[in-house]
């Protein structure tokens, strides 16, 4: 009797395993690991919204690709590198994720890169920015839809790198800030770089750092600019309150999320270069995303919403090319050199380092009472071919 029960139990177990295996072969499991909480929470949540919207758009609302159901698994790395690393390992092994997207923080991304290589599975990096992700820490399983520090820096250099200009930089003392300034310094050809100021990422009082910047710039001839590269909490634009105009010092920076750009209202005419602003790109994908976001949230999509949407477009485009096969040995050749549509227009993964080549937007800030933020008006779309983005990987 006992033996009969054991045989029956074993048969049921075999059937359950077969059903599970069949379900998994009819699914593409995608892990999204991001800062659902932590210092970059606002960025992470936007990416999550954009990713979901992008998957629905790319699949025509079905969440299916080549007969397989896309299953999205969300994990919160809290902005902690060790946690992000363990979550990615768990996603690949326990959750059977075929590929992963994320994270928000560059520090977390750098901890995650070796995990993708160990498990031989794709990681689409979005939106972590540090150059080293597709540079000296890169491996062949890494693709990035987000822009890198060089794209940020070179596009901003287009806006402010002119003869007779002296620049000092203000950045966070982390991978994002230091890689950003390093790339910016390399991109500057005509202006002079006088000083680099690094402050802890959680800084709220910028007075001491600003005073050092003022001291370095105040006696310089010609045009003087502080270029700011900052993410997350803290408002470095408060340094305007230190009467920079008295010393003839201007501020320049890249684009940012809409709440952060409220500070730009005090800086009409400020120039820089942005990764995205909902009113700039003119293409069907952006129009669809903006309309859907207004319908769902009654607000425009933001900086990182576009990034999440772009990552979704890349993943679905690649899966369509492989017939739904999510193995790295099929995805890598499909994705190398692959072009795909995004809210920013067409992006292309560069074969050498899997960095997405993409447009950036030279802007000038205009104050419009209808908006709670300084509005970046397009001066010039800086197309990929106009930016000499260095290849910095070790391979």
PyMOL commands that set and color helices and strands:
alter all, ss='L'
color gray80, all
select helices_A, chain A and resi 2-25+41-58+81-93+106-119+131-134+149-160+175-187+207-217+236-242+244-247+260-266+284-297+303-321+328-335+384-386
alter helices_A, ss='H'
color red, helices_A
select strands_A, chain A and resi 27-34+64-65+68-76+99-102+122-125+142-144+165-172+192-199+223-229+249-253+271-274+339-342+345-349+356-357+360-366+375-382
alter strands_A, ss='S'
color yellow, strands_A
deselect
rebuild
show_as cartoon
